[in-house]
Amino acid sequence: MKRMAAVALAILIAGFRLCAQTAPEEFSRHFMDRTLRVDYYHTGDRRTDTITLDRLYKEGIWAGSPLHLHDEFNNGQYYVKIYDAASGELLFSRGFNSYFYEYSTTDPAIQGRQRTFHESVRIPFPRRAIRFVLESRDRTLNLRPVFSREIDPQKDYFDTTPPAGIVHVTRLMQSGHPHDCVDLALVAEGYRREDREKLDRDFARARDVLFSREPYRSNRGRFNLYGVFAPSREAGCDEPRSGKYRDTAVESSFNALNLDRYLLVESNPRLQNNLSRVPFDAAIVMVNHDRYGGGGIYNQFAVFTADSPASAYLMLHEFGHSFAGLADEYYSSQVSYNEFVPPGVEPMEPNVTALLDAGKLKWQEMVTPGTPIPTPWEKDHFDRLPAAQRAAHLQKDAYRGVVGAFEGAMYASSGMYRPAIDCIMFSRHTLDYCPVCRNAVERVIRHYCGIDQ
């Protein structure tokens, strides 16, 4: 079975290479057109942060753009940075968040209860020795190194054996070479072999929902979409509060961080091994369940339940988190996190602001002319309304449809501001991103496609 999987992967890579453009000289000088996956363990609590290396993998073709090797979004609690070991030149960088970071903001972590999480990052495979560095942000959001190690392709060992197990890959959309497109993996979770017909329908529905909304719709021709299916022994996912546990492909579970609706992947090795079958820039895990639930971790993965009545909202909202690093704009729902951004610090996320300087709003160029900053809205009245009446109230607001700075965002009723009165990152009343969120998503699409910003 491993030999068959290796042959299939070789055929897939060969197909890509037939239509590949010549990689830019700078990329070719430093990297092979392959992927280095670094697995590590992340242990700690609110005050401690320990990283230990697990294993190095040499995987298939590099999915990212060889033109954009440096991440300039300044988003994510962590950054992976790759330096040439001899010269110290920065060769590659990427920001991301992690399950560990979210845990570190919860009450158990603040009380000193340590946990260990398995994590992975992928980088282009180096030709020469590199310095692999992980950085984390301090309380003022400045980056500081927390782990560093030299990796030498001539001396270190790299696992090249395809992971065991059957994984079916379906090309749901093919627009071009991975270097020139956003490569998106749609991972099936909690689908058994006998659920294959349902899975195919769910794959198609998820694809159609995603590309029915902007800016994905107008950029459809810039995406490759893969369906990744490792059959689960049981359907669904874990529900710990109900005492229900299922043997599934990537061990997804409700009650993540002890929040009832929060649904995340609990087995990073299983997820990464399944993802290794395709080139990918981003991943969405589609769970075969009808409960409302989902989650999204920036530059890691999004998760949503396929059969929830709100499945379209869940997928688009959570993908906004994982793909573009968008913040939640709501302020009244229950969350497990404690204060993410200290007072007086501007958040990193592109769609929220502490409005420390109203004259230098981070989305200033998109503000509707004549709109006051901050932008008034009937927030107190909105908060008192029954949930069923809130959508109609937002529709009637005088500033609906404009870009400004509306107070109430990022789990804070005051002191944090969002760009629009309503957005899929704010409420379930719409499936559309506001102009600022659309712009943020568009920038990420261009980054992966090698298009200048």
PAZA-599809 format. One line per 2 residues: number of its first residue (from 1); their letters; for each residue x, y negated, z of C-alpha. Coordinates in steps of 0.2 Angstrom, whole numbers, plus 2048, in hexadecimal, padded with zeros to 3 digits. Each point is the difference from the previous one (the first is absolute). Layout:
N
NUM> A> X/Y/Z ~ ... .
This chain:
453
1> MK> 800/800/800 ~ 80E/7F4/804 .
3> RM> 808/804/7EF ~ 7F0/7FC/7F7 .
5> AA> 7FE/7F0/80A ~ 812/7FB/7FB .
7> VA> 7FC/803/7EE ~ 7F0/7F6/800 .
9> LA> 809/7F1/808 ~ 80E/801/7F4 .
11> IL> 7F3/800/7F1 ~ 7F7/7F1/808 .
13> IA> 811/7F6/802 ~ 805/805/7EE .
15> GF> 7F0/7F9/7FA ~ 803/7EF/808 .
17> RL> 812/7FF/7FA ~ 7FA/802/7EE .
19> CA> 7F7/7F0/801 ~ 80C/7F7/80C .
21> QT> 808/7F0/7FC ~ 812/7FD/803 .
23> AP> 803/7FC/813 ~ 807/7EF/803 .
25> EE> 813/801/802 ~ 800/7FA/812 .
27> FS> 7F4/80E/805 ~ 80A/80D/7F6 .
29> RH> 811/7FA/808 ~ 7FA/803/812 .
31> FM> 7F3/80E/7FE ~ 7FB/810/7F7 .
33> DR> 7EE/800/7FA ~ 7FB/80C/80E .
35> TL> 7F8/7FD/812 ~ 809/802/811 .
37> RV> 7F3/804/80D ~ 807/7FD/812 .
39> DY> 7F6/809/80E ~ 802/7FA/812 .
41> YH> 7F9/801/811 ~ 7FA/7F0/808 .
43> TG> 7FE/800/813 ~ 7FC/7F3/80D .
45> DR> 7F3/7F5/809 ~ 7FE/7EE/800 .
47> RT> 811/7FC/806 ~ 80B/80E/7F8 .
49> DT> 802/804/7EE ~ 80B/810/7FC .
51> IT> 803/807/7EF ~ 808/810/7FC .
53> LD> 803/808/7EF ~ 7F7/810/7FB .
55> RL> 804/804/7EE ~ 805/7F9/7EF .
57> YK> 7F7/806/7F0 ~ 804/7FD/7EE .
59> EG> 7F0/7FF/7F6 ~ 7FA/7FB/7EF .
61> IW> 800/7F1/7F5 ~ 800/7EF/809 .
63> AG> 7EF/7F9/7FF ~ 804/7ED/803 .
65> SP> 805/7F3/7F4 ~ 813/7FF/7FD .
67> LH> 7FE/7ED/7FE ~ 7F9/7FD/811 .
69> LH> 80B/808/80D ~ 7FF/7F3/80D .
71> DE> 7F0/7FD/80A ~ 7FC/7EE/802 .
73> FN> 7EF/801/808 ~ 806/7FE/811 .
75> NG> 7F3/80C/807 ~ 800/80F/80B .
77> QY> 807/803/812 ~ 80E/80A/7F8 .
79> YV> 80C/7FE/7F2 ~ 80B/80D/7F8 .
81> KI> 810/7F9/7F8 ~ 80D/808/7F6 .
83> YD> 812/7F9/7FF ~ 80E/806/7F6 .
85> AA> 80C/808/80C ~ 810/7F9/7F9 .
87> SG> 7FB/7EE/7FB ~ 7F1/7FD/80C .
89> EL> 7F5/7FA/7F2 ~ 7EE/801/803 .
91> LF> 7F9/80C/7F3 ~ 7EE/804/805 .
93> SR> 7F3/7FA/80D ~ 7EE/804/804 .
95> GF> 7F5/7FB/80E ~ 7F3/80C/808 .
97> NS> 7F6/804/810 ~ 7FF/810/809 .
99> YF> 7F5/80A/80B ~ 80D/7FE/80E .
101> YE> 7FE/7ED/7FF ~ 7EE/801/802 .
103> YS> 802/80C/80F ~ 80D/7F4/808 .
105> TT> 7F2/7F2/802 ~ 7F4/80B/809 .
107> DP> 7FD/801/813 ~ 809/811/802 .
109> AI> 80F/7FA/7F8 ~ 800/7F0/80A .
111> QG> 7FF/80B/810 ~ 810/809/7FA .
113> RQ> 7F9/810/7F9 ~ 80B/805/7F2 .
115> RT> 7FB/809/7F0 ~ 80A/807/7F1 .
117> FH> 7FA/7FE/7EE ~ 807/807/7F0 .
119> ES> 803/7F3/7F3 ~ 807/7FF/7EE .
121> VR> 807/7F3/7F4 ~ 804/802/7EE .
123> IP> 80E/7F7/7F7 ~ 809/801/7EF .
125> FP> 80D/80E/801 ~ 811/7F8/802 .
127> RR> 80F/804/7F5 ~ 80C/7FB/80E .
129> AI> 801/7FF/812 ~ 7F3/7F4/808 .
131> RF> 7FC/7F9/811 ~ 7EE/804/804 .
133> VL> 7F8/7F4/80C ~ 7EF/7FF/808 .
135> ES> 7FC/7EF/808 ~ 7F1/7FB/80C .
137> RD> 7F9/7F0/804 ~ 801/7F8/811 .
139> RT> 7F2/7F7/809 ~ 804/7F0/7F5 .
141> LN> 7FF/80B/7F0 ~ 813/7FF/7FD .
143> LR> 808/810/7F9 ~ 80D/809/80A .
145> PV> 809/811/7FC ~ 7FA/80F/80A .
147> FS> 808/80E/7F6 ~ 80F/801/7F4 .
149> RE> 809/80F/7F8 ~ 80B/802/7F1 .
151> ID> 7F9/80C/7F3 ~ 80D/807/7F3 .
153> PQ> 7F9/80A/7F1 ~ 811/808/7FF .
155> KD> 800/806/812 ~ 7EF/802/807 .
157> YF> 7F4/80E/7FD ~ 7EF/7FC/7F7 .
159> DT> 7F2/80D/7FF ~ 7FB/802/7EE .
161> TP> 7F4/810/803 ~ 7EE/7FC/7FB .
163> PA> 7F5/802/810 ~ 7F7/810/802 .
165> GI> 7EE/801/7FC ~ 7F4/7FE/7F2 .
167> VH> 7FD/7ED/7FB ~ 7F6/7FC/7F0 .
169> VT> 803/7F0/7F8 ~ 7F3/7F8/7F4 .
171> RL> 804/7F1/7F6 ~ 7F1/7F5/802 .
173> MQ> 807/7F1/7F7 ~ 810/7FE/7F6 .
175> SG> 805/7EF/7FA ~ 813/801/7FE .
177> HP> 811/804/807 ~ 801/800/813 .
179> HD> 80D/7F1/7FF ~ 7F3/7F5/7F8 .
181> CV> 7F0/805/809 ~ 7F9/801/812 .
183> DL> 800/813/803 ~ 7F2/804/80C .
185> AL> 7FE/811/808 ~ 7EE/805/806 .
187> VA> 802/80E/80C ~ 7F2/80C/804 .
189> EG> 7FE/804/812 ~ 7F4/80D/808 .
191> YR> 7FB/808/7EF ~ 801/813/7FE .
193> RE> 802/809/7F0 ~ 7EE/803/7FF .
195> DR> 7FD/7ED/801 ~ 80A/7FD/7F0 .
197> EK> 7F0/7FA/7F6 ~ 7FB/7F4/80D .
199> LD> 812/7FA/801 ~ 801/7FC/7EE .
201> RD> 7F0/7F6/802 ~ 807/7F7/80F .
203> FA> 810/7FC/7F7 ~ 7F7/7F9/7F1 .
205> RA> 7F4/7F5/80C ~ 80F/7F9/809 .
207> RD> 809/7FC/7F0 ~ 7F0/7F7/7F9 .
209> VL> 7FD/7F6/811 ~ 812/7FA/801 .
211> FS> 801/7FA/7EE ~ 7EE/7F8/801 .
213> RE> 807/7F2/80B ~ 80D/7F2/7FD .
215> PY> 80E/7FF/7FE ~ 801/813/7FD .
217> RS> 7F4/7FF/7F2 ~ 809/7F4/7F5 .
219> NR> 811/809/804 ~ 7F9/811/7FC .
221> GR> 80C/803/7F2 ~ 80F/7FD/80C .
223> FN> 7FB/80F/80B ~ 805/813/800 .
225> LY> 7F4/80A/80B ~ 803/811/806 .
227> GV> 7F5/80C/809 ~ 80A/80B/80D .
229> FA> 7F7/80F/806 ~ 807/80C/80D .
231> PS> 7F2/80C/805 ~ 7FB/7FF/812 .
233> RE> 7FB/80F/80A ~ 7F1/7F7/807 .
235> AG> 7F6/7F1/7FB ~ 7FF/7EF/808 .
237> CD> 80C/7FA/80D ~ 804/7FF/812 .
239> EP> 7F3/7F8/80C ~ 809/801/811 .
241> RS> 7F2/7F8/80A ~ 7F4/80D/7FA .
243> GK> 80C/80E/803 ~ 801/804/7ED .
245> YR> 811/804/7F8 ~ 802/806/7EE .
247> DT> 80E/808/7F7 ~ 803/7F3/7F2 .
249> AV> 80D/7FB/7F3 ~ 807/7F1/809 .
251> ES> 7F8/801/811 ~ 7F5/7F0/800 .
253> SF> 7F7/7FC/810 ~ 7F3/7F4/807 .
255> NA> 804/7F8/810 ~ 811/7FA/7FB .
257> LN> 807/7F5/80E ~ 7F0/805/80A .
259> LD> 7F5/7F6/7F4 ~ 7F0/809/7FB .
261> RY> 7FF/7FB/7EE ~ 813/7FE/7FD .
263> LL> 806/80E/7F4 ~ 812/803/7FC .
265> VE> 80B/80E/7FA ~ 809/80A/80F .
267> SN> 80C/80A/7F6 ~ 80C/7F5/7F6 .
269> PR> 80B/80F/7FA ~ 7F1/808/7F8 .
271> LQ> 7FA/7F0/7F8 ~ 812/7FC/7FA .
273> NN> 802/812/7F9 ~ 7F0/7FE/7F6 .
275> LS> 804/7EF/7FA ~ 812/806/7FA .
277> RV> 7F7/809/7F1 ~ 7FD/7EF/7F7 .
279> PF> 808/7EF/7FE ~ 7F7/7F4/80B .
281> DA> 800/7EE/806 ~ 7F1/801/80B .
283> AI> 7F5/80E/807 ~ 7ED/801/805 .
285> VM> 7FA/80F/80A ~ 7EE/805/7FC .
287> VN> 7F9/80A/80E ~ 7F1/80D/7FD .
289> HD> 7F5/7F9/80E ~ 7F0/7F6/801 .
291> RY> 804/7F6/810 ~ 804/7EE/7FF .
293> GG> 813/7FE/802 ~ 811/7FB/7F9 .
295> GG> 810/7F8/802 ~ 80E/7F7/7F7 .
297> IY> 813/7FE/804 ~ 80A/7F4/7F5 .
299> NQ> 80B/809/7F3 ~ 7FB/811/808 .
301> FA> 7EF/806/7FC ~ 7ED/7FC/800 .
303> VF> 7F3/80C/807 ~ 7ED/800/7FD .
305> TA> 7F2/80D/801 ~ 7F9/804/7EF .
307> DS> 7EE/803/805 ~ 7FC/7F2/80C .
309> PA> 7F3/7F4/7F9 ~ 80D/7F3/802 .
311> SA> 80E/80A/7F7 ~ 802/7F2/7F2 .
313> YL> 803/7F3/80E ~ 80B/80B/80A .
315> ML> 80C/804/7F1 ~ 801/7EE/7FA .
317> HE> 802/7F9/811 ~ 80D/80C/806 .
319> FG> 80A/800/7F0 ~ 801/7ED/802 .
321> HS> 80A/804/810 ~ 80B/80D/7F9 .
323> FA> 804/7F9/7EF ~ 801/7ED/803 .
325> GL> 802/7FF/812 ~ 7F0/7F6/803 .
327> AD> 7FA/7FD/812 ~ 7EF/803/807 .
329> EY> 7F7/7F0/7FF ~ 7F2/805/80C .
331> YS> 801/7FB/813 ~ 7F2/809/809 .
333> SQ> 802/813/7FD ~ 808/80C/80C .
335> VS> 813/803/7FD ~ 80D/80A/80A .
337> YN> 80D/7F3/7FD ~ 806/7F2/80C .
339> EF> 806/7EF/7FA ~ 809/803/7F0 .
341> VP> 807/7EE/7FE ~ 805/7F5/80F .
343> PG> 7F9/7EE/802 ~ 80A/7F4/7F5 .
345> VE> 806/80D/7F3 ~ 7FA/800/7EE .
347> PM> 7FA/812/7FB ~ 808/808/7F1 .
349> EP> 7F1/806/7F8 ~ 7FB/7F6/7F0 .
351> NV> 7EE/7FE/804 ~ 800/7F9/812 .
353> TA> 808/7F1/809 ~ 802/7F9/811 .
355> LL> 7FF/7EF/7F7 ~ 80F/7F9/809 .
357> DA> 801/7F3/7F3 ~ 7F0/7FC/7F7 .
359> GK> 80A/7F6/7F2 ~ 80B/810/7FC .
361> LK> 7F2/80D/7FF ~ 808/810/7F8 .
363> WQ> 7F2/800/7F3 ~ 800/7EE/7FE .
365> EM> 801/800/7ED ~ 7F0/80A/7FF .
367> VT> 7F5/7F5/80C ~ 7F1/7FA/7F7 .
369> PG> 802/7ED/7FE ~ 7F7/7F5/80D .
371> TP> 7FF/80E/80C ~ 804/7FB/812 .
373> IP> 80D/80A/80A ~ 7FB/808/80B .
375> TP> 7F0/804/7F7 ~ 7F0/7FE/80A .
377> WE> 7F4/80E/801 ~ 7F2/805/80C .
379> KD> 80A/80D/809 ~ 7F7/7FF/811 .
381> HF> 7EF/802/7F7 ~ 807/80E/7F6 .
383> DR> 806/809/80F ~ 7EF/800/808 .
385> LP> 7F7/807/7F1 ~ 7FB/812/7FF .
387> AA> 80B/80A/7F4 ~ 7F2/802/7F4 .
389> QR> 7FF/7ED/7FE ~ 812/7FC/7FE .
391> AA> 802/803/7ED ~ 7F2/7F4/7FC .
393> HL> 807/7F3/80B ~ 811/801/7F8 .
395> QK> 7F7/7FE/7EF ~ 7F9/7EF/805 .
397> DA> 810/7F9/807 ~ 804/7EF/7F8 .
399> YR> 812/806/7FE ~ 7FC/811/7F8 .
401> GV> 80B/803/7F1 ~ 80D/7F3/804 .
403> VG> 812/803/807 ~ 804/7F8/810 .
405> AF> 805/805/812 ~ 7F1/808/80A .
407> EG> 803/803/812 ~ 7FF/812/806 .
409> AM> 80B/80D/7FA ~ 80D/80E/804 .
411> YA> 7F6/806/810 ~ 800/7EE/807 .
413> SS> 7F0/7F5/801 ~ 80B/7F0/801 .
415> GM> 811/7FB/7FB ~ 801/80B/7F0 .
417> YR> 7F8/7FB/7EF ~ 7FB/809/7F0 .
419> PA> 7FF/7F9/7EE ~ 7ED/802/7FD .
421> ID> 7F0/801/809 ~ 7FE/812/7FA .
423> CI> 80B/80E/7F9 ~ 802/813/800 .
425> MF> 80D/7FD/80D ~ 7F4/7F7/80B .
427> SR> 7EF/809/7FE ~ 7F7/80E/7F9 .
429> HT> 7F4/7F4/7F7 ~ 80B/800/7F0 .
431> LD> 80B/80B/7F6 ~ 80A/7F2/7F9 .
433> YC> 811/7F8/806 ~ 800/7EE/802 .
435> PV> 80C/7F6/7F4 ~ 80E/800/80C .
437> CR> 7FF/813/803 ~ 7FE/803/7ED .
439> NA> 810/7F5/7FD ~ 80A/80A/80D .
441> VE> 7FA/811/7F8 ~ 805/7F9/7EF .
443> RV> 811/7FB/805 ~ 803/812/807 .
445> IR> 7FA/807/7EF ~ 80C/7F5/7F7 .
447> HY> 80E/805/80B ~ 7FE/813/7FD .
449> CG> 7FE/7FC/7ED ~ 810/7F6/7FF .
451> ID> 7F7/7F0/7FB ~ 807/7F0/805 .
453> Q> 7F6/7F7/80E .
